[in-house]
Amino acid sequence: MIDYLEIGVAQGKHMLEILRDKNVRYVGVDRWECVPLKHEHNKMRNWDTQEKWDEVYKSVLQKVEPYKNRASIIRGNSVDVVPTLVNKFDIIYVDGDHSYEGAKKDLELALTKLKENGVIKVDDLHYSDVKKAFKEFVKENDVEYKGDKIWLR
Ligand SMILES: C[S@@+](CC[C@H](N)C(=O)[O-])C[C@H]1O[C@@H](n2cnc3c(N)ncnc32)[C@H](O)[C@@H]1O
């Protein structure tokens, strides 16, 4: 089985794509919280009430239900949740907080949960803050990278 962690689930679009592979065991983390979003995608700018985010969260609960034997979602801030995860992962998809500080922190947390031959994949590298976090992270850690993927040296 491939252990897959997604940081930033939103409405579960990527989650459903990934779960099509029966060899994937999936954990998704998202806060589903209405906070001012300087960095998020346009669609999420319209998710401007907590009710809307609660609705999105509930829809993800329904989407994940058919896969509950190999998928779970955890609602909370990645900074609080990721350190509590007991397992390590083969693939960690970092697509949560797109601020410089948030992306850097998520990368640092992801590294602590990566299996020896695992890969971290970072979304939205065209965001200047995410790119800055990525560049600093690869410089400061004993990792290699190509494109949007990072692995242990
Ligand atoms: C771009 S969306 C994720 C899209 C999803 N990965 C996909 O491709 O379908 C970013 C998500 O990250 C979540 N997020 C942002 N900062 C977070 C944090 N610190 N902890 C947990 N989730 C966070 C937001 O709530 C939002 O749902």
The ligand as a Gaussian input file, in Angstrom:
#p B3LYP/6-31G(d) Opt

LIG

0 1
 C       -5.735000      24.952000      -2.498000
 S       -6.802000      24.269000      -1.303000
 C       -6.475000      22.541000      -1.389000
 C       -6.933000      21.883000      -2.697000
 C       -6.790000      20.400000      -2.715000
 N       -5.447000      19.972000      -2.353000
 C       -7.097000      19.857000      -4.116000
 O       -6.176000      19.858000      -4.964000
 O       -8.229000      19.444000      -4.375000
 C       -6.032000      24.751000       0.194000
 C       -6.686000      24.232000       1.458000
 O       -5.752000      24.338000       2.508000
 C       -6.434000      24.603000       3.696000
 N       -5.497000      25.199000       4.656000
 C       -4.848000      26.386000       4.554000
 N       -4.051000      26.576000       5.601000
 C       -4.207000      25.489000       6.409000
 C       -3.651000      25.096000       7.653000
 N       -2.753000      25.855000       8.292000
 N       -4.036000      23.921000       8.194000
 C       -4.943000      23.139000       7.550000
 N       -5.492000      23.450000       6.369000
 C       -5.128000      24.605000       5.804000
 C       -7.572000      25.527000       3.303000
 O       -8.616000      25.408000       4.251000
 C       -7.935000      24.998000       1.913000
 O       -9.030000      24.136000       1.966000

